[in-house]
């Protein structure tokens, strides 16, 4: 956070400590009144030593209209407390480069938790045992949405506060009082051969800041996905998946064109490719490795969008 002790008079060396004690408990039940209905109620309790306790609930239901047709509906509350980074970060997330500015993030200790109410309605249909198609609509009404923004300042404007850091945009966090995210999604899967599966999908997203009627940044209006996977019946053999995610009409603040008095928002299109492989060592232990964002595309925006750059994954899962 600002005024953190600097080891060598350089903001790159800022060091401090912050912690949030957090606890969550979740209870879910599944019951079938008859052969056609599946009902899933759930309750979640969130506790934090810095924010109020919160009890939220969700209700989901599936109606089997026919052997090959399912209608699904869900309504649920959401609650998300700010992270330690959201509250206290004081760090350069992206260094300046010859082609543009870097970004220095400053937390906001006055952030409020996000609260949301979400609705979903969808229908699924199977074609034999090879193909499934899903069509759905969704809407989320969010209060105090946590979002990043450029303050309009550069680290050069206050060298005493950001010693040793030049050319970075000063980024901060804020709550958007009211926002809505709604849209339509269509996706399907098809078993091409014995072990080969294809999947494709499309999502239309209308995301707005209701306070001023503008689009929420760092989100694509259209997203198209395509994937192919090899899933052998033998769990001790390697499986493999490859996915393409195309973002069309991605709305962002172009910091290289913006000034403090004139923020420039633009749209862009880009595609990200991911690859993953995994296999079981025994019936309870699974190892995996993969690469997300193979092309190393980066979005210098809300870093929750997953586009920080290429990400390598190596891990193990154990069930007991």
PyMOL commands that set and color helices and strands:
alter all, ss='L'
color gray80, all
select helices_A, chain A and resi 11-13+84-88+155-158+303-305
alter helices_A, ss='H'
color red, helices_A
select strands_A, chain A and resi 22-28+37-48+54-66+69-80+90-94+102-106+114-127+131-154+168-191+196-209+214-215+219-230+239-253+265-282+285-292+311-318
alter strands_A, ss='S'
color yellow, strands_A
deselect
rebuild
show_as cartoon
